[in-house]
Amino acid sequence: MSNVTLDLIKSRVSANCFDETATISDAEIAELIDYARQAPSSFNFQNWRFIAVRESSAKERLKAVAYGQPKVSQAAVTFIVIGLLNPQARLADALAPSLKEGILDQATVDTWVGMATGMYGGNAVLQRDEAIRSGSLAAMTLMLAAEAKGFVSGAMIGFDVAGVSKEFSLGVDEVPVMLLTVGRAAAGNWPRKPRFPISEILKVI
């Protein structure tokens, strides 16, 4: 029996060729981000933010700090996926809706905030690791949502981190995790590339 989600996971490709005439609406962008924000994060930090680069002039600015890669301007939208540092400082706010809905009680919220402050406060390496982890999980969720909506996507790490941060006014606590191109496919994309066999990557103990 076919499962749509599982089929998408096995059929998705990393696209490099996009239909330059295709567009994406505000509502479609918001819908993709609505799915992306369902991704898990440590303590439910939700330590991510997104910039949807859609206008031609903005795409050219981004392309200039992404080594001139054409797909940045060819895709309907390129998302800048941003991970947030110091997530413990915003945890009480992140958990407030769960407290209001009775999912968590105040004692649990206070315990989590205390634990997170002890773990992440003053630990720059762990904060950055968590920003990259959370941003990556959200980006993968966004890619699968895009695939389900008939788009193709491509994750990009080929960009000037400092250049993106400066050009798009990122804060000192914001890390550009990756760029994510989304649009309609054009001819020329490679088929899905084979993966290592399970026997080489899995150990069951």
Buried (B, 14 or more C-beta within 10 A) or exposed (E): EEEEEEEBEEEBBBBBBBBBEBEBEEEBBEBBBEBBBEBEBBBBBBBBBBBBBBEEEBBEBBBEBBEEBEBBBBBBBBBBBBBBBBBBBBBBEBBEEBBEEEEBEEEEBEEBBEEBEEBBEEEEEBBEBBBBBBBBBBBBBBBBBBBBEEBBBBBBEEBBEEBBBEBBEBEEBBBBBBBBBBBBBBEEBEEEEEEEEEEEEEEEE
